[in-house]
Amino acid sequence: MRVISIVMLAAALGLPIAASSATAPAVHIKNDAFEPHTLTISAGQTVTFTNDDDDAHTVTANDGSFDSKGLDTNGVWRHAFTKPGTYPYFCQLHPFMKGTIVVNGGGS
């Protein structure tokens, strides 16, 4: 209840409110797919990739710029996307699994 009151007060005063970890960008690997398939974030944000599958998977950029190596079941890997652009990726162990991170420019 106290947190809600603080958030409401900050909003009423027009103060910035930091995003909670519950809203941090995340991709889950389940049923041999990346969910969501496409994730749009702002430059500078870190995406958490979690393997919720029974099989090992990787998160590997098509251009080789990032690679999680093997993620076992319940494995977690994080990657910071610092530059705007479109970053297609796939699983090296299951090449049919594909996803995309779209990074928008930061700031106003």
C-alpha distances in whole Angstrom, upper triangle without the diagonal:
4,5,5,6,9,10,11,12,14,15,17,19,20,19,19,16,17,18,16,18,17,19,22,25,27,30,30,34,34,37,39,38,35,32,32,35,35,32,31,30,30,33,31,29,29,29,28,31,30,33,32,36,38,41,41,40,40,39,42,42,46,47,46,44,41,41,39,42,41,38,38,36,32,33,31,33,31,33,33,34,35,38,38,40,40,40,41,41,42,42,46,46,45,47,46,42,41,38,38,35,36,35,34,35,32,32,33
4,5,5,6,9,10,11,12,14,15,17,18,17,18,15,16,17,15,18,18,20,22,26,27,30,31,35,36,39,41,39,36,33,33,36,35,32,32,30,30,32,30,28,28,29,28,31,31,34,33,37,40,42,41,41,41,39,42,42,46,47,46,43,41,41,39,42,41,38,39,36,33,34,31,33,31,33,32,34,34,37,37,39,40,40,42,41,43,43,46,47,46,47,47,43,42,39,38,35,36,34,34,34,31,30,32
4,5,5,6,9,10,11,12,14,15,16,15,15,12,12,13,11,14,14,16,18,22,24,27,28,32,33,36,38,36,33,30,29,33,32,28,28,26,26,28,26,24,25,25,25,28,28,31,30,34,37,39,38,38,37,35,38,39,42,43,42,40,37,38,35,38,38,35,36,34,30,31,28,29,27,29,28,30,31,33,33,36,36,36,38,38,39,40,43,43,43,44,43,40,39,35,34,32,32,30,30,31,28,27,28
4,5,5,6,9,10,10,12,14,15,14,15,12,13,13,12,16,15,16,19,22,24,27,28,32,33,36,38,36,33,30,29,32,31,28,27,26,26,28,27,25,26,26,26,29,29,32,31,35,38,40,39,38,38,36,39,39,42,44,43,41,38,39,37,40,40,36,37,35,31,32,30,31,29,30,29,31,32,34,33,36,36,36,38,38,40,40,43,44,43,44,43,40,38,35,34,32,32,30,30,31,28,27,28
4,5,5,6,9,10,10,12,14,14,15,13,15,16,15,19,18,19,22,25,27,31,32,36,37,40,42,39,36,33,32,36,34,31,30,28,28,30,29,27,28,29,29,32,32,35,35,39,41,43,43,42,42,40,42,42,45,46,46,43,41,42,40,43,43,40,41,39,35,36,33,34,32,33,32,33,34,36,36,38,39,39,41,41,43,44,47,48,47,48,47,43,42,39,37,35,34,33,32,32,29,28,29
4,5,5,6,9,10,11,12,11,12,10,12,14,14,17,17,18,20,24,26,30,31,35,36,40,41,39,36,33,32,35,33,30,29,26,26,28,27,25,26,27,27,31,31,35,34,38,41,43,42,41,40,38,41,40,44,44,44,41,39,40,38,41,42,38,39,38,34,34,32,32,30,31,29,31,31,33,33,36,37,37,39,40,41,42,45,46,46,47,46,42,41,37,36,33,33,31,30,30,27,25,26
4,5,5,6,9,10,10,9,10,7,10,11,11,15,15,15,18,21,23,27,29,32,34,37,38,36,33,30,28,32,30,27,25,23,23,25,24,22,24,25,25,28,29,32,32,36,39,41,40,39,38,35,38,38,41,42,41,38,36,37,36,39,40,36,38,36,32,33,30,30,28,29,27,28,28,31,30,33,33,34,36,37,39,40,43,44,43,44,43,39,38,34,33,30,29,28,27,27,24,22,23
4,5,5,6,9,10,10,11,10,13,14,15,18,18,18,21,24,26,29,31,35,36,39,41,38,35,32,30,34,32,29,27,25,25,28,27,25,27,28,28,31,32,35,35,38,42,43,43,41,41,38,41,40,43,44,44,41,39,41,39,42,43,40,41,39,35,36,33,33,31,32,30,31,31,33,32,35,36,36,38,39,41,42,46,47,46,46,45,42,40,36,35,32,31,30,28,29,26,24,25
4,5,5,6,9,9,11,10,14,16,17,20,20,20,23,26,28,32,34,38,39,42,44,41,38,35,33,36,34,31,29,27,26,29,28,26,28,29,30,34,34,38,38,41,44,46,45,44,43,41,43,42,45,46,46,43,41,42,41,44,45,42,43,41,38,38,35,35,33,33,31,32,32,34,34,36,37,38,41,41,43,45,48,49,49,49,48,44,43,39,37,34,33,31,30,30,26,24,25
4,5,5,6,5,7,7,10,13,14,18,19,18,20,23,26,30,32,36,37,41,42,39,36,33,31,34,32,29,27,24,23,25,24,23,25,27,28,31,32,36,36,40,43,44,43,42,41,38,40,39,42,43,43,40,38,39,38,42,42,40,41,40,36,36,33,33,30,30,28,29,29,30,30,33,34,35,38,39,41,42,45,47,46,46,46,42,40,36,35,31,30,28,27,26,23,21,21
4,5,5,6,7,7,11,13,15,19,19,17,20,22,26,29,31,35,36,39,41,38,34,31,30,32,30,27,25,23,22,25,24,23,25,26,28,31,32,36,36,39,42,44,43,41,40,37,39,39,41,42,42,39,38,39,38,42,42,40,41,40,36,36,33,33,30,30,28,29,28,30,29,32,33,34,36,38,40,41,45,46,45,45,44,41,39,35,33,30,29,27,25,25,22,20,20
4,5,8,10,11,15,17,18,22,22,21,24,26,29,33,35,38,40,43,44,41,38,35,33,36,34,31,28,26,25,28,28,27,29,30,31,35,36,39,39,43,46,47,47,45,44,41,43,42,45,46,46,43,41,43,42,46,46,43,45,43,40,40,37,37,34,34,32,32,32,33,32,35,36,38,40,41,44,45,48,50,49,49,48,45,42,39,37,34,32,30,28,28,25,23,22
4,6,9,11,14,17,19,23,23,22,24,27,30,34,36,40,41,45,46,43,39,36,34,37,35,31,29,27,25,27,27,26,29,30,32,35,37,40,40,44,47,49,48,46,44,42,43,42,45,45,46,42,41,43,42,46,47,44,46,44,41,41,37,37,34,34,31,32,31,32,32,35,36,38,40,42,44,46,49,51,50,50,49,46,43,40,37,34,32,30,28,27,24,21,21
4,7,9,13,15,18,21,22,20,22,24,28,31,34,37,39,42,43,40,37,34,32,34,32,28,26,23,22,24,24,23,26,28,30,33,35,38,39,42,46,46,45,43,42,39,41,39,42,42,42,39,38,40,39,43,44,42,44,43,39,39,35,35,32,31,29,29,28,29,28,31,33,34,37,39,41,43,46,48,47,47,46,43,40,37,34,31,29,27,25,24,21,18,17
4,6,10,13,15,19,20,18,20,22,26,29,32,36,38,41,42,39,35,33,31,33,31,27,25,22,20,22,21,21,24,26,27,31,32,36,37,40,44,45,43,41,40,37,38,37,40,40,40,37,36,38,37,41,42,39,41,40,37,36,33,32,29,29,26,26,26,27,27,30,32,33,36,37,40,41,44,46,46,45,45,41,39,35,33,30,28,26,24,23,19,17,17
4,7,9,12,16,17,15,16,19,22,26,29,32,35,38,38,35,32,29,27,30,27,24,21,18,17,18,18,17,20,22,24,27,29,33,33,37,40,41,40,38,36,33,35,34,36,37,37,33,32,34,33,37,38,36,38,37,34,33,29,29,25,25,22,23,22,24,23,26,28,29,32,33,36,38,40,42,42,42,41,38,35,32,29,26,24,22,20,19,16,14,15
4,6,9,12,14,12,14,17,20,23,26,30,32,35,36,33,29,27,25,28,26,22,20,18,16,18,17,16,18,20,21,25,26,30,30,34,37,38,37,35,34,31,33,32,35,36,36,33,31,32,31,35,36,33,35,34,31,30,27,26,23,24,21,22,22,24,24,26,28,28,31,32,34,36,39,40,40,40,39,36,34,30,28,25,24,22,20,20,17,16,17
4,6,9,11,10,11,14,17,21,23,27,29,33,33,30,27,24,23,26,24,20,18,15,14,16,15,13,15,17,18,21,23,27,28,31,34,35,34,32,31,28,30,29,32,33,32,29,28,29,28,31,32,30,32,31,27,27,23,23,20,20,18,19,19,21,22,24,25,26,28,29,31,32,35,37,37,37,37,33,31,27,26,22,22,19,19,19,15,15,17
4,7,8,6,7,10,13,17,20,23,25,29,29,27,23,21,20,22,21,17,16,13,13,15,14,11,13,14,15,18,20,23,24,28,31,32,31,29,28,25,27,27,30,31,30,28,26,27,25,29,30,27,29,28,24,24,20,20,17,18,16,17,18,20,20,23,23,24,26,26,28,29,32,34,34,34,33,30,28,24,23,19,19,18,17,18,15,16,18
4,5,6,7,11,13,16,18,22,24,27,28,26,23,20,19,23,21,18,17,15,16,18,16,13,13,14,14,17,18,22,22,26,29,30,29,27,27,24,27,27,30,32,31,28,26,26,25,28,28,25,27,25,22,22,19,19,17,18,17,19,20,23,23,25,25,25,27,26,28,29,32,33,33,33,33,29,28,24,23,21,21,20,20,21,18,19,21
4,5,5,9,10,14,15,19,21,24,25,23,20,18,17,21,20,16,17,14,15,17,15,12,11,11,11,14,14,18,19,22,25,26,25,24,23,21,24,25,28,29,28,26,23,23,21,24,25,22,23,22,18,18,15,15,13,15,15,17,19,22,22,24,24,23,24,24,25,26,29,30,30,30,30,26,25,22,21,19,20,19,20,21,19,20,23
4,6,9,9,13,14,17,19,22,24,21,19,16,16,19,19,15,16,15,16,19,17,14,13,12,11,14,14,17,17,21,24,25,25,24,23,22,25,25,28,30,29,27,24,24,22,25,25,22,23,21,18,18,15,16,15,17,17,19,21,23,23,24,24,23,24,24,25,25,29,29,29,30,29,25,24,21,21,19,20,19,21,22,20,22,24
4,6,8,12,14,18,19,23,24,21,18,15,14,17,16,13,13,11,13,16,15,11,12,11,11,14,15,18,18,22,25,26,26,24,23,21,23,24,26,28,28,25,23,24,22,25,25,23,24,23,19,20,17,17,15,16,15,16,18,21,20,21,21,21,22,22,24,25,28,29,28,29,28,24,23,20,19,16,17,16,17,19,17,19,21
4,6,10,12,16,19,22,22,20,16,14,13,16,15,12,12,10,11,13,12,8,8,7,8,11,13,16,17,21,24,25,23,21,20,18,20,21,24,25,24,22,20,20,19,22,23,20,22,21,18,17,14,14,11,12,12,13,15,18,18,19,19,18,20,19,21,22,25,27,26,27,26,23,21,18,17,14,15,14,15,17,16,17,20
4,7,10,14,16,20,20,17,13,11,10,13,11,8,9,7,10,12,11,8,7,5,6,9,11,15,16,19,23,23,21,19,18,15,17,17,20,22,21,19,17,18,16,20,21,18,20,20,17,16,13,12,10,10,10,11,14,16,15,16,15,15,16,16,18,19,22,24,23,23,23,19,17,14,13,10,12,11,13,16,15,17,20
4,7,10,13,16,16,14,10,9,8,11,11,8,10,10,13,15,14,10,9,5,5,6,8,11,12,15,19,19,18,16,15,13,16,16,19,21,20,19,16,16,14,18,18,15,17,16,14,13,10,10,9,10,12,13,16,18,18,18,16,15,15,14,16,16,20,21,20,21,20,17,15,12,12,10,13,13,16,19,18,21,24
4,7,10,13,13,10,6,5,6,8,9,8,11,12,15,16,16,13,11,7,6,5,6,9,10,12,16,16,15,13,12,10,13,14,17,19,19,18,15,15,13,16,16,13,15,14,13,12,10,10,10,11,13,14,17,19,18,18,16,14,13,12,12,13,17,17,17,17,17,13,12,9,10,10,13,14,17,20,20,23,26
4,6,10,10,8,6,5,7,9,11,11,14,15,19,20,20,17,14,10,8,6,5,6,6,9,13,13,13,11,12,11,14,16,19,21,21,20,17,16,14,16,15,12,13,11,10,10,9,11,12,14,16,17,21,22,22,21,19,17,16,14,13,13,16,16,15,17,16,12,12,11,13,13,16,18,21,24,24,27,30
4,7,7,6,5,6,9,10,13,13,17,18,21,23,22,19,17,13,11,7,6,5,5,6,10,10,10,8,9,9,13,15,17,20,19,20,17,15,13,14,12,10,11,9,10,10,10,11,13,15,18,19,23,24,24,22,20,17,15,13,11,10,13,13,12,14,13,9,11,10,13,14,18,20,23,26,27,30,33
4,5,6,7,7,10,11,15,16,19,21,24,26,26,23,20,16,14,11,9,7,5,5,8,9,11,10,12,13,16,19,20,23,23,23,20,18,16,17,15,12,12,10,10,12,13,15,17,19,22,22,26,27,27,25,22,20,18,16,14,12,15,14,12,15,14,10,12,13,16,17,21,23,26,29,30,33,35
4,6,8,9,12,12,16,18,22,24,27,29,29,26,23,20,18,14,13,10,8,6,9,9,12,11,14,15,18,20,21,25,24,25,23,20,19,19,17,15,14,12,13,15,16,18,20,22,25,25,29,30,29,27,24,22,19,17,14,13,16,14,12,14,12,10,13,14,17,19,23,25,28,32,33,36,38
4,7,10,12,11,15,17,21,23,26,27,28,25,22,19,17,14,12,10,9,7,9,8,10,9,11,12,15,17,18,21,21,22,20,18,16,16,14,13,13,12,14,15,16,17,19,20,23,24,27,28,27,25,22,19,17,14,11,9,12,10,8,10,9,7,10,11,15,18,21,24,27,30,32,35,37
4,6,9,8,11,13,17,19,23,24,25,22,20,16,15,12,12,10,10,9,12,11,12,10,11,11,14,15,16,20,20,21,18,17,16,17,15,14,15,14,15,15,15,16,17,18,21,21,25,25,24,22,19,16,14,12,10,9,13,12,9,11,9,6,7,8,12,14,17,20,24,27,28,32,34
4,6,5,8,10,14,16,19,21,21,18,16,13,12,9,10,9,10,10,14,13,13,10,11,9,12,13,15,18,18,18,16,15,14,16,15,13,15,14,14,14,13,13,14,15,18,17,21,22,21,19,16,14,12,10,9,9,13,13,11,12,11,7,7,6,9,11,14,17,20,23,25,28,30
3,5,8,9,12,14,18,20,21,18,16,12,12,10,10,10,10,12,15,16,16,13,14,12,15,16,18,21,21,21,18,18,16,19,18,16,17,15,15,15,14,15,15,16,18,18,21,22,21,19,17,15,14,13,12,13,17,17,15,16,14,10,10,8,10,11,14,17,19,23,24,27,29
4,5,6,10,12,16,18,19,16,15,12,12,11,12,13,13,15,18,18,18,16,16,13,16,16,18,20,21,21,19,18,18,20,20,18,19,18,17,17,16,16,16,16,17,17,20,20,19,18,15,14,13,13,13,14,18,19,17,17,15,12,10,8,9,10,12,15,17,20,21,24,26
4,7,10,13,17,19,20,18,17,13,14,12,14,14,15,15,19,18,18,15,15,12,14,14,15,18,19,19,17,17,17,19,19,18,20,19,19,19,17,17,17,16,18,17,20,20,18,16,13,12,10,10,10,13,16,17,15,14,12,9,7,5,6,9,11,14,17,20,22,25,27
4,7,10,14,15,17,15,15,12,14,13,15,16,18,19,22,21,21,17,16,13,15,14,14,17,18,18,17,17,18,21,21,20,22,22,21,20,18,17,16,15,16,14,17,17,15,13,10,10,9,10,12,15,18,20,18,16,15,12,9,6,5,6,7,11,13,17,19,22,23
4,7,10,12,14,12,12,9,11,11,14,16,17,19,23,22,21,18,17,14,15,14,16,18,19,18,16,17,17,21,21,20,22,22,20,20,17,16,14,13,13,12,15,15,13,12,10,10,10,12,14,16,20,21,20,19,18,15,12,8,6,5,6,8,11,14,16,19,21
4,7,10,12,10,12,10,13,14,17,20,21,23,27,26,25,22,20,16,17,16,17,19,20,18,17,19,19,23,24,23,25,25,23,22,19,18,15,14,13,11,13,13,10,10,9,10,12,14,17,19,22,25,23,22,21,18,15,11,8,6,5,6,7,11,12,15,17
4,7,9,7,9,9,12,14,17,20,22,24,28,27,26,22,20,17,18,16,19,19,20,18,17,19,19,23,24,23,25,25,23,22,19,17,14,12,11,9,10,11,9,10,10,11,14,15,18,21,24,26,25,24,24,20,17,14,11,7,6,5,6,9,9,12,15
4,6,6,9,10,14,16,20,23,25,27,31,30,28,25,23,19,20,18,20,20,21,18,18,20,21,24,26,25,28,28,26,24,21,19,15,13,10,8,8,9,8,10,11,13,16,18,21,23,26,29,28,27,27,24,21,17,14,10,8,5,5,6,6,9,11
4,6,9,11,15,17,21,24,26,28,32,31,28,25,23,19,19,17,19,19,19,16,16,19,20,23,26,25,28,29,27,24,21,18,15,12,8,6,5,6,6,9,11,12,16,17,21,23,25,28,28,27,27,24,21,18,15,11,9,6,6,5,5,9,12
4,7,10,13,16,19,23,25,28,31,30,28,25,22,19,19,17,20,20,19,16,15,18,18,22,24,23,27,27,25,23,19,16,13,10,6,5,4,7,9,12,14,14,17,18,21,23,26,28,28,27,28,25,22,19,16,13,12,9,9,9,7,10,14
4,7,10,13,16,20,22,25,28,27,25,22,20,17,18,17,20,20,20,16,15,17,17,21,23,21,24,24,22,20,16,14,10,9,6,6,7,10,11,13,14,14,16,17,20,22,24,26,26,26,26,23,21,17,15,11,11,9,10,11,9,12,16
4,7,10,13,16,19,22,25,24,22,19,17,14,15,15,18,19,18,15,13,14,14,17,19,17,20,21,18,16,13,10,6,5,4,6,9,12,13,14,15,13,16,15,18,19,21,24,24,24,24,21,19,16,14,11,12,11,13,14,13,16,19
4,6,10,13,15,18,21,21,19,16,14,11,13,14,17,18,17,15,12,13,12,16,17,15,18,18,16,14,10,8,6,6,6,8,11,13,14,15,14,12,14,13,15,16,19,21,21,21,21,18,16,13,12,9,11,11,14,16,15,18,21
4,6,10,12,15,18,18,16,14,13,11,14,15,18,20,18,17,13,13,11,14,15,12,15,15,12,10,7,6,4,7,9,11,14,17,18,18,17,15,16,14,15,15,18,19,20,20,21,17,16,14,14,12,14,14,17,19,19,22,25
4,7,10,12,15,14,13,10,10,8,11,13,16,18,17,16,13,11,9,12,12,9,12,12,10,8,6,5,6,8,11,13,17,19,19,19,17,14,14,12,12,12,15,16,16,17,18,14,13,11,12,12,15,16,19,21,21,25,28
4,6,9,12,12,11,10,10,10,14,16,19,21,20,19,16,14,11,13,12,8,9,8,6,6,5,7,9,12,15,17,20,22,23,22,20,18,17,15,14,13,16,16,16,18,18,14,15,14,15,15,18,19,22,25,25,28,31
4,5,8,8,8,7,9,10,14,17,19,22,20,20,17,14,11,12,10,6,7,5,5,5,7,9,12,14,18,19,23,25,25,24,22,19,18,15,13,11,14,13,13,16,16,13,14,14,16,17,20,22,25,28,28,31,34
4,7,9,10,10,12,13,17,20,22,25,23,24,20,18,15,16,13,10,9,6,6,8,9,12,15,18,21,22,26,28,28,27,25,22,20,18,16,14,17,15,15,18,17,14,16,16,18,19,22,24,27,30,30,33,36
4,5,7,8,12,13,17,20,22,25,23,24,21,18,15,15,12,10,8,6,8,9,12,14,17,20,23,24,28,30,30,28,25,23,21,18,15,13,15,13,12,16,15,13,15,16,19,20,24,26,29,32,33,36,38
4,7,9,13,16,19,22,24,27,25,26,23,20,17,16,13,10,8,6,9,11,14,16,20,22,26,27,31,33,33,31,29,26,23,20,17,14,16,13,13,17,17,15,18,19,22,24,27,29,33,36,36,39,42
4,6,10,13,16,19,21,24,22,24,20,17,15,13,10,9,7,6,10,11,14,15,19,21,25,26,30,31,31,30,27,24,21,18,15,11,12,10,10,14,14,13,16,17,21,22,26,28,32,35,35,39,42
4,7,11,13,17,19,21,19,20,17,14,11,10,6,5,4,6,9,9,11,13,16,18,22,23,27,28,29,28,25,22,19,16,13,9,10,8,9,13,14,12,15,16,19,21,25,26,30,33,33,37,40
4,7,10,13,15,18,16,17,14,11,9,8,6,5,7,9,11,9,11,11,14,15,19,20,24,25,26,24,21,18,16,12,9,6,7,6,7,10,12,9,11,13,16,17,21,23,27,29,30,34,37
4,6,10,12,14,12,13,10,7,6,5,5,6,9,11,13,10,11,9,12,13,16,17,21,22,23,21,18,15,13,9,7,5,6,7,9,10,12,10,11,12,14,15,19,20,24,26,27,31,34
4,7,10,12,10,11,8,6,5,7,8,8,12,14,14,11,11,9,10,10,13,14,17,18,19,17,15,11,10,6,6,5,8,10,10,10,12,10,9,9,11,11,15,16,20,23,24,27,30
4,6,8,7,8,6,4,6,8,10,11,15,17,18,15,14,11,12,11,14,14,17,17,18,16,14,10,9,5,5,6,7,10,11,10,12,10,9,10,11,12,15,16,20,22,24,28,31
4,5,5,6,5,6,9,11,14,15,18,20,21,18,17,14,13,11,13,12,15,14,15,13,10,7,6,4,7,9,10,13,14,12,14,12,10,9,9,10,13,14,18,20,22,25,28
4,6,8,9,9,13,14,16,17,21,23,24,21,20,17,17,15,16,15,17,16,16,13,11,8,6,5,7,10,10,13,13,10,12,12,9,10,10,12,14,16,19,21,24,27,30
4,6,8,10,14,15,18,19,23,25,26,23,22,18,18,15,16,14,16,15,15,13,11,9,8,8,10,13,12,16,17,14,16,16,13,13,12,13,15,16,19,20,23,27,29
4,6,7,11,11,15,17,20,23,24,20,19,16,16,13,15,14,16,16,17,15,14,10,10,9,10,12,11,15,16,14,17,16,14,14,14,14,16,17,20,22,24,28,30
4,7,11,12,16,17,21,24,24,20,18,15,14,11,12,11,12,12,14,13,12,9,10,10,12,14,14,17,19,17,19,18,15,15,13,13,15,15,18,19,21,24,27
4,7,9,13,14,18,20,20,17,15,11,10,8,10,10,12,13,15,14,13,10,11,9,11,12,12,15,17,16,18,16,14,13,13,12,15,15,18,20,21,24,28
4,6,9,10,14,17,17,14,13,10,10,9,12,13,16,17,18,17,16,12,12,9,10,9,9,12,14,14,16,14,13,13,14,14,17,17,21,23,24,27,31
4,6,7,11,14,14,10,9,6,8,9,12,14,17,19,20,19,18,14,14,11,11,9,10,12,14,15,17,14,14,14,15,15,18,19,22,24,25,28,31
4,7,10,13,14,11,11,9,12,12,16,17,20,22,24,22,21,17,16,13,12,9,9,10,13,14,17,15,15,16,18,18,21,22,26,28,28,32,35
4,6,10,11,9,10,10,13,14,18,20,23,25,26,25,23,19,18,14,12,9,9,9,12,14,16,14,16,17,19,19,23,24,28,30,31,34,37
4,7,8,5,7,8,11,14,17,19,23,25,26,25,23,19,18,15,13,10,11,11,13,15,17,14,16,16,18,19,22,23,27,29,30,33,36
4,6,5,9,11,14,17,21,23,26,28,29,28,26,23,21,18,16,13,13,12,14,17,18,16,18,19,21,22,25,27,30,33,33,36,39
4,5,9,12,15,18,22,24,28,30,30,29,27,24,23,19,17,14,16,14,15,18,19,16,18,19,21,22,26,27,31,33,33,36,39
4,6,10,13,17,20,22,26,28,29,28,27,24,23,20,18,16,18,17,17,20,21,18,19,19,21,21,25,26,29,31,31,34,37
4,7,10,14,17,20,23,26,27,26,24,21,21,18,16,14,16,15,17,19,20,17,18,18,20,19,23,24,27,29,29,32,35
4,7,10,14,16,20,22,24,23,22,19,19,16,16,14,16,17,18,20,21,17,18,17,18,17,20,21,24,26,25,28,32
4,7,10,13,16,19,20,20,19,16,17,14,14,13,15,16,18,19,20,17,17,15,16,15,18,18,21,23,23,26,29
4,7,10,13,16,17,18,17,15,16,14,15,15,17,19,20,20,22,18,17,15,15,13,16,15,18,20,19,22,26
4,6,9,12,14,15,14,12,14,12,14,15,17,19,20,20,22,18,17,14,13,11,13,12,16,17,17,20,23
4,6,9,11,13,14,12,15,14,17,18,20,23,23,23,24,21,19,16,14,11,12,10,13,14,13,16,20
4,6,8,9,10,9,12,13,16,18,20,23,23,22,23,20,18,15,12,9,9,7,10,11,11,15,18
4,7,9,12,12,15,16,20,22,23,26,27,26,27,24,21,18,15,12,11,8,10,9,9,12,16
4,6,9,10,14,16,19,22,24,27,27,25,26,24,21,18,14,11,10,7,8,7,9,12,15
4,7,9,13,15,19,22,24,27,27,25,25,23,20,17,13,10,8,5,5,5,8,12,14
4,6,10,13,17,20,22,25,24,22,22,20,17,14,10,8,6,5,7,8,12,15,17
4,6,10,13,17,19,22,21,19,19,17,13,11,7,6,5,6,9,11,14,18,20
4,6,10,14,15,19,18,16,16,14,11,8,6,5,6,8,11,14,16,20,22
4,7,11,13,16,15,12,13,11,7,6,4,6,8,11,14,17,20,23,26
4,7,9,12,12,10,11,9,6,5,6,8,11,13,17,20,22,26,28
4,6,9,8,6,7,5,4,6,9,11,14,17,21,23,25,29,32
4,5,5,5,8,6,7,9,12,14,18,20,24,26,28,32,34
4,6,5,9,9,10,12,15,17,20,22,26,29,30,34,37
4,6,9,9,11,14,17,19,23,25,29,32,33,37,40
4,6,6,9,12,16,18,22,24,28,31,33,36,39
4,5,7,11,14,17,20,23,26,29,31,35,37
4,6,10,13,17,20,23,26,29,31,35,37
4,7,11,14,17,20,23,27,29,32,34
4,7,11,14,17,20,23,25,29,31
4,7,10,13,16,20,22,25,27
4,6,10,13,16,18,22,24
4,6,10,13,15,18,21
4,6,10,12,16,18
4,7,9,12,15
4,6,10,11
4,7,9
4,7
4
